[in-house]
Amino acid sequence: MEADNAMNILKACQMSGCLEILDLDGIRVSTDFMKVKKQLENSREISIIVEGPLSDYEIKGPNLAEMMLKRARFEGFKPKKKRRKKDFGHLLLEFAENGVESILPEQFTELALKKKKIKVREELLRALYEQFQLKKSRVDVGAMLDCYMHLFPDTVLPPLVPKKKKKKGRKKKKGKKSKLKF
């Protein structure tokens, strides 16, 4: 007997009032059956025996996209020197600020590694491309940013700091140092 047939028998038992014991030993039933069984046992004095419920539930694994974005952020903050620590989210926020919704993977890699100098492994970037892939081998930067902001909502772009201009001055001449006698 299948789980569907057991559910039909249980519904028929609900309508008849004279049944006291329903023995379905050796039959696996669905979780819906177990819910109806509890309701029926609570409402009337009936004993229903089953082997156990089927495992008709879904097992959900980890969200790979979130896991990889967390790893990219971690690797960006991994360098020991403070000036080399970069937030991966700043790159994504700059794309959004410039109106970039999708980009080629090669351009993304070049911007992340060369221009922004974020220390993220290329294998991780490739895995991110696969997770947030659009048609024609483009990376969906908007979806990546949405997922990143869901994980780290307090991420904002750093304020722009103007670069200090180097003063042009006279170069010191290399030569003999004067010896002072005391």
N, C-alpha and C positions, 0 to 999 in steps of 0.2 A: 504494500500500500504506500502511496506517495503522500507527501505533505499536503497537497491540494485536496486529496480525497479525505484525509483526516479532518481538514477544515470543514468540508461538506457534512461529515458525520456530526461534528460538533454543533453546527448550525441546526441540524435536524434535532439534536438533543435539546437545544434551547426551546424548541417548539413543543416537544413532548414533556409532560410533567411527571411521568411515572418511572423514569430511569434513575437509578441510584448509583450505579458503578459503571464506568466506561473504561474498559481495559484496552489501551493501545500500546501495550508493552512491546518493545522491539521496533517501534516506529519513531523516526525522527520527524519533528514537526517544526513549522516556521515560528518566528518570534510573534507574528500576528496571532497565531493559534494560542500561544502562551498568554497573551493579553486577554483574549476572549475566555480562555479557561479560567483565569483568575476572576473575571467578572461573574462567570457562571457559578463558580464555587462559592463566591461571596453571597450571591443572591439566593441560591437554593442549596439544599443539602445533597450534593452530588459529589462523588469521588471520581476524578479522572486521572488515570495512570498512563504516563508516557515515558519513553526511554529518555528523551531529552530534546532540547531545541537544536535545530540546524544552525550552522554558523552562516547565516545568510546576511551577515553584516559585512561591510567593506572595511578593509584595513587601509588606512591612509598613511602613506609614508611622509617623510619630511618634505617641506616645500623647498625644492632645489634652488629656485631663483632667490628666495630670501637667504638661504644658507650661503650662496655664492656672493651675494651683496654684502653680507656680514663679513665674509672672508676678505673681500676686496677692501672694505673699510679697515679691517684689522691690519692687512698688509700695507696699506697706505700709512698707518700710524706706527708701523713696526720699526723704522729707523731710530737709532738712539739719539741722534742729534735733532734738536727741536726744529731747526730750520728746514730739515729734510722731511719732516712729518707732514703728510698731505692727506686731506680728506677726499675720498673718492666722490662723495656727494657734491663737492664744490665743482667738479668737472661736469657733472650732470646738471647742476643748477646753471652753470654758464651756458650749456647747450640750450636750456629752456629760455634763458634770458635773451639769447641770440635768435630764438625762433627755430631752432633745429629740432625736427621731429624724428627724422631718420637719417642715418649716416652709413657710409660704407665701413665695414670692419677695419680695413686698412687705415682709413682716416682716423677712426676712433683710437686705434692702437698708437698711431703716430702722435695724436694730440695728448693721449694719456701718458705715454712713456717719454716722449721727446720734449714736448713743449711744457707740459705741466710737471713733468718729472715725478710722477706717482710711481712708487716702487711696487708694482703689481705684476705677478707672473703672467706671461703671455698665455699659458695654458688656461689660467683662470679667466682671462679676457675672452678666449675662444669659447669656453663653456658658457660665459655670459651671452655671447653672440648667439649661441644655439638656443638659449632659453628665451631671449627676446628678439627672435628673428622675424623679419617681415618678408614679404615677397621679394624675389630677385636679390637675395643675399644682402639685405640691408638690416641694420640694427634699429629696433624701435626704442629710441632714446626716451620718448615720452612715457612709455610703459615702464621702462627701467627706473625713471625718476619717480613715478607714482609708487612703485614698490619700495624704493629706497626711502621715500618720505613717509611711507606707512611704517617702516621699521624705525627710522630716526627722524621724527617730526621736528626736532629742534635744530636741524641743520639749516644754516643760512650762509649766504656768501659773505666772505670777510670784507670789511670796508677797504676801499681802494686807498693805498698809501702811495703818494707820489714818490718817485725815485729821486734820490739825492743826485744833484748834478755835481760832477767832479769839477773842481776849480782848476782853471788853467793858470798855472803860475810858472815862475822861473824854476828851471831844474837846477839842482845843485851840481856844481862841477865836481868831478872826481879829480882828485889831485892829492898833493901832499898835505898832510895835516900839520898845522903849525904846532911847534913844540913850545910850550910855555915853561919857563924856568921860574922857580920860586926862590 
